[in-house]
């Protein structure tokens, strides 16, 4: 899975693709390119689950933009709700603790501050769920598919998807190190968005592969069960 993911971005006419992706990354401060890049990540997922081993090209820009907007909304939907609940709990404990005062209040406030560190598991949980939701959206082509828990749950509970989460984390860590080194020089800073684009294509490829593998296994098991009845 890791080898396939890392080789995927440089298949076919990869030079032009990397150049466009890097330029869009460089222009992401303008916001509009962010949606185009998100649309491309969704298209990578779409092609991967469809069994296509070649990366998508940058074409049909309107469709790319729409997919990017929808993908961003899906990601925000999964991130905002748990973040709001978490924030209410944390700052509620701190506020009540300060208001009560004394040892009991200090305990509540302290618990609230300690709970802040729970944001790390929260971020990891969002990171774990969102790619599966995006992949199901890419596969089905409807926003509702991103929130179809029945379709997403088997994927989230699979070993293949867990590995597909760990490998990208390793890639992201390596990317952070590489970017830190590149940022030390002017030329290196220019290369950062191109390296980032390559890494993200590889990461989304791994997520798409894991989703496709688990879905294929589930379909096969369902067909076997139906045939035996």
N, C-alpha and C positions, 0 to 999 in steps of 0.2 A: 504493500500500500504506500509506504513512504517513498520507495524508488519510483513508482508510477507517478505519484504526486509531484515529485521534484523534476521529473523529466517532461511532464505534461506541458508546462508553459512554453517550452522551446521546440515543440513539434510543428511541422509545417512551416509556413512563412512567418517565423516567430519574430524576426527583427522589426518589421513594421508594427507588429502587434505590441511588442514591448515598448517601442518608441511612443506610440499613441497612448498606451496606458500610463507610461511615465510622465508624459506631458500633461495628461489629465490630472494625475496625482499632484504635479507641480502647481497646477492651476486650481487645486481644490479649495483654496482660500476664497474663491469666487462662488463657492457653494454649488452652482449648476453642475460642474464636472463631477461632484460627489455622487449625484444621482446617476450619471452616466456610468461611473465605475461600479456602483451598486447594481445597476442593471446588467453590467457585464458579469459580475459575480453570479447573479441569478441565472444568466444564460449559461455560464459554466456548469452550474448545477443541473440545469435543464438538459443540456447535451450529455452530461455524464450519466444521469439516470436513464436516458434514452439509449445508452450503449455506444455513444459516439466517442471515439478515442482522440479526436482532433479538437483542439481548442476553438471556440467560436471566433469569428472575425468581428471587427468593429463596423457594423453596417446596420441599416434600419434604425437610425439614431432616435427616431421618435419612439419606437417600440422599446428601445434600450432605456430611454428616459422614463417612460411609464413604468417599466419593470423596476427601475431604480427607486422611483417614488414609492411604489407599493411595497417594495422590499424594506425601505426605510421605515415606513409606517408599521409594518409587521414587527420589525426589530424594536421600535419604540413602544409598541403595545405590550410586548413581552417584558420590556424593561421598566416601564413607568409604573405599572400597577404594584409589583412587589417592592419597588423602590419607595413608593409613596407609603405603603404599609409599614415598611421598615423604618422610614424616617419618622412617621407618627409615633411608633413605639419608642424609638431612641430618644427623640426630643421630648416626648411625653414624660418618660421616666426622669429625664434631666430636669424638666420644668417643674414637675410635681415634687421632686426631691428638693429642689432649691426653695420651692414655696413652703414645704413642710418644715424644713430646717431640722436641726438636731441630729442625733445619731441615725434615726430612721430615714430622715430626708437625705442625709449624707450617703446612706446605703443605697437608696434609690437612684440618686444622682450618679453615684459611682458605678452602679449597674448600667445606667444609661451610657456612661462614657465607655465602659468595657464593651457594651453591645456594638459600639461603633466599629470594633474590629470584626464584627460579624459581616460587615460589608464585603469582605473578601470572598467568603462562601457564596454570598448573594451574586456577586459579579460572575463567579465561576458557574453558578447555576444558570444564569442568563446566557452566558457564553455557550453552555452545553445545549440548551434548548433551542435557541434561535436558529442555528444552522439547519436543524431538522425541520423546523417550521418553514423556513425559506425553501428547503428542498422539496417539501410536499407541495408548496405553492408553485414552484417551478415545474413540478411533474404534472399537477392537475390544471394549472393555469387559472385558478380561482383563489381569491383572498381567503374564502372560508376554509380552504384546504390547509392553510397555515395554522388554523385553530382546531383542526380535526384531531382531537386528542386520541381517539381510537386508532387512527392511522399512525400517529407519531409515537405513541407510547411504546410499542414493541421495539422500535428503533432505539429509543432512549435507553431501554433496558438491555440492549444487546452488547456483547463484548466487542464486536466489530466497531460499533459506533463509539464506544469508550476509547478504543485504540485510536480511532480517527480523531478523537478529541485530544489525546495525549500527544500524538505526532505533530499536529499543528502548533501545540504549545511549545514543543521543542523547536519547531521552525520559527515561531515568533520570538523565542529567546535568542536564537541564532541571529535573527533579523535585527534585534535590538543591539546585539554586540557589533554586528557589521555596520549598522547605521551610526553607532557611536564612533567607530573607527573612521568611517567616511566623513562624518561631521567635523573631523579635525582639520580638514582641508577644504578649500573653496570648491575644487573639482569634485571632491567626495560629496559635498552637500548637494550638488547638482545630480549626482547619481542616486541619492537616497530614494526619491519617488519611483525610480525605475526598478530598483531592488525590491522595494515594497510591493510594487505591482506584481512582479514575478512571484514573490512569496505568497501573496494573497490568492493568486490563480492556483498555485499548488495546494494551498490550504482548502479552498473551496472544492477542488477536485477530490481531495481525500474525504471530505464530508459527503460529497455526492456519491462516491464509490461505496462508502459504508452504508448509506441509506439504500442504494440500489441492491447491495448484497443481502441486507437484512430483509428487504421487501420481497426479493426473489425467493428467499428461503421460506418466508411466511406464506407466499403464494403456493409454493411447491407442497408445503405441509398441508395447506388447506385443500389442495387438489387431491392429495393422497387420502386424506380423511374422508372427502366426499366420495371417492371411488370405492372406499372400503365399506361404505354404508349400504 
